Amino acid sequence: MSEKLTNNALIYATLALNSEVELQREYLDSDDVPADERENEEEMLDDLEQAFMEFVDLYKGRCKADKQLPPIEELLDSQL
């Protein structure tokens, strides 16, 4: 991807990843995960968490450059 992410794209991606992490955690905490798929689902959660943290880091950097963006804490307290 050669184009720079817009602020809105970065915000939506960060919020979407945050939601996916929570959904994956809930799924893993439930009794719905077949035993033979648990390891794969846990790896998926690890990947989602890593991607989320990378987007948080990108967002924090963007906040330093654009003071009009809300702080990450405020952003994560909001809902999609």
C-alpha positions as CSV (number, residue, x, y, z in Angstrom):
1,M,0.0,0.0,0.0
2,S,1.8,3.1,-1.2
3,E,-0.8,5.7,0.0
4,K,-0.7,7.1,3.5
5,L,-3.6,6.0,5.7
6,T,-6.1,8.7,6.4
7,N,-6.9,9.6,10.0
8,N,-10.4,8.1,9.6
9,A,-9.1,4.9,8.1
10,L,-6.6,4.6,11.0
11,I,-9.4,5.2,13.5
12,Y,-11.8,2.7,12.0
13,A,-9.1,0.0,11.7
14,T,-8.0,0.5,15.3
15,L,-11.6,0.4,16.6
16,A,-12.4,-2.7,14.4
17,L,-9.3,-4.5,15.6
18,N,-10.2,-3.7,19.2
19,S,-13.6,-5.1,18.7
20,E,-12.2,-8.3,17.0
21,V,-9.8,-8.8,19.9
22,E,-12.7,-8.6,22.4
23,L,-14.9,-11.0,20.3
24,Q,-12.0,-13.5,20.0
25,R,-11.4,-13.3,23.8
26,E,-15.1,-13.9,24.5
27,Y,-15.1,-16.9,22.1
28,L,-12.0,-18.4,23.8
29,D,-13.7,-18.0,27.2
30,S,-16.8,-19.8,26.0
31,D,-17.4,-23.5,25.8
32,D,-17.9,-23.2,22.0
33,V,-14.3,-23.8,21.0
34,P,-13.6,-27.3,20.0
35,A,-10.5,-28.8,21.8
36,D,-8.8,-29.5,18.5
37,E,-9.2,-25.8,17.4
38,R,-8.2,-24.1,20.6
39,E,-4.5,-23.7,19.8
40,N,-5.4,-22.2,16.4
41,E,-7.9,-19.8,17.9
42,E,-5.4,-18.7,20.6
43,E,-2.8,-18.0,17.8
44,M,-5.4,-16.0,16.0
45,L,-6.0,-13.9,19.2
46,D,-2.2,-13.3,19.4
47,D,-2.2,-12.1,15.8
48,L,-5.2,-9.8,16.4
49,E,-3.6,-8.4,19.5
50,Q,-0.3,-7.7,17.7
51,A,-2.1,-6.0,14.8
52,F,-4.1,-3.9,17.3
53,M,-1.0,-2.8,19.1
54,E,0.7,-1.8,15.9
55,F,-2.3,0.3,14.9
56,V,-2.3,1.9,18.4
57,D,1.3,2.8,17.9
58,L,0.5,4.3,14.5
59,Y,-2.4,6.2,16.0
60,K,-0.3,7.6,18.8
61,G,2.3,8.8,16.3
62,R,-0.5,10.4,14.3
63,C,-1.8,12.1,17.4
64,K,1.6,13.8,18.0
65,A,1.4,15.3,14.4
66,D,-2.3,16.1,14.5
67,K,-3.4,17.6,17.8
68,Q,-7.1,17.6,16.8
69,L,-7.3,13.8,17.0
70,P,-8.7,12.5,20.3
71,P,-6.4,10.7,22.6
72,I,-6.2,6.9,22.2
73,E,-7.9,6.4,25.6
74,E,-10.9,8.5,24.5
75,L,-11.0,6.7,21.2
76,L,-11.1,3.3,22.7
77,D,-13.8,4.3,25.2
78,S,-16.1,5.0,22.3
79,Q,-18.1,2.4,20.4
80,L,-18.2,1.5,16.7
